[in-house]
Amino acid sequence: MTRGGTHTDAEFLEYVVKSLVDHSDDVKVDRKVDEMGVLLTLKVHAEDMGQVIGRNGNTAKAIRSLLRVVGLKNNARVNLKIEEPEGGRGPRMERRTSVDEVVDDLKL
């Protein structure tokens, strides 16, 4: 459904994601409609993937839940696909194995 010639689900997704990320100019939302419903494809800067996905995928799950609500309000089934940036995942922070290592790093 559209309001004033725009798609509220795509606008909603773009607004939420731009509020979460550091590189808001790199947020792109593509919208396709087929017999399965609405598919929103999200592209973000590689450094922002962690913020969009969240710990254990919780942020992405919450965004998907909100999009389902927006879809229900507009009588549409809305799905979200988050595209992985070119080059795959960015570098991950190494995990500390003990408190002692962290304390040693803090010593001057």
C-alpha positions in Angstrom: 0.0 0.0 0.0 1.2 3.5 -0.7 0.6 6.8 1.0 1.1 9.9 -1.2 2.9 7.8 -3.8 5.5 6.4 -1.4 5.8 3.0 0.3 5.4 3.2 4.0 7.2 -0.1 4.7 10.4 0.9 2.8 10.3 4.4 4.3 9.9 2.9 7.8 12.8 0.5 7.3 15.1 3.3 6.0 14.2 5.6 8.9 14.9 2.9 11.5 18.1 1.7 10.0 19.5 5.2 9.4 18.8 5.9 13.1 21.0 2.9 14.1 24.0 3.2 11.8 27.1 5.5 11.6 27.0 5.7 7.7 23.4 6.7 7.1 24.1 7.9 3.6 25.0 4.4 2.6 21.7 2.9 3.6 19.8 1.7 0.6 16.4 0.0 0.5 15.1 -1.9 -2.6 11.4 -2.9 -2.7 10.0 -5.7 -4.8 6.5 -7.0 -4.8 5.5 -10.5 -6.1 3.0 -13.3 -5.3 4.8 -13.9 -2.0 4.3 -10.3 -0.8 6.8 -7.5 -0.4 10.5 -8.1 -0.2 12.7 -5.3 1.2 16.4 -5.7 0.5 18.6 -3.7 2.8 22.2 -2.6 2.0 24.4 -0.9 4.5 28.0 0.1 4.9 30.2 -2.9 5.9 31.1 -1.3 9.2 27.4 -0.9 10.1 26.4 -4.6 9.7 27.0 -5.3 13.4 24.7 -2.5 14.4 21.9 -3.7 12.1 22.2 -7.4 13.0 22.8 -6.9 16.7 24.0 -9.4 19.3 22.7 -12.9 18.4 20.7 -11.3 15.6 18.3 -9.6 18.0 18.3 -6.2 16.3 17.5 -7.8 12.9 14.8 -9.9 14.5 13.2 -6.8 16.1 13.3 -4.9 12.8 11.6 -7.9 11.0 8.9 -8.0 13.7 8.2 -4.3 13.3 8.0 -4.7 9.5 5.5 -7.5 9.9 3.3 -5.2 12.0 3.6 -2.4 9.3 2.7 -5.0 6.7 -0.3 -6.2 8.6 -1.6 -2.7 8.9 -1.3 -2.4 5.1 -2.5 -5.9 4.3 0.8 -7.0 3.0 3.3 -9.7 3.9 6.7 -7.9 4.3 10.0 -9.8 4.4 13.5 -8.4 4.9 16.7 -9.5 3.3 19.9 -7.9 4.6 22.6 -8.1 1.9 26.1 -8.8 3.1 28.5 -6.1 1.9 31.0 -6.8 -0.8 34.1 -8.7 0.4 32.1 -10.5 3.1 32.2 -9.8 6.7 34.5 -7.1 8.0 37.2 -7.8 10.5 35.8 -9.1 13.8 37.2 -8.0 17.2 39.2 -10.7 18.7 37.7 -12.3 21.8 39.5 -12.1 25.2 39.8 -15.4 26.9 40.3 -14.1 30.4 39.9 -11.1 32.7 43.7 -11.1 33.3 44.4 -10.4 29.6 42.0 -7.4 29.6 43.5 -6.0 32.8 47.1 -6.5 31.3 46.0 -4.5 28.2 44.9 -1.6 30.4 48.2 -1.4 32.3 50.3 1.5 31.2 
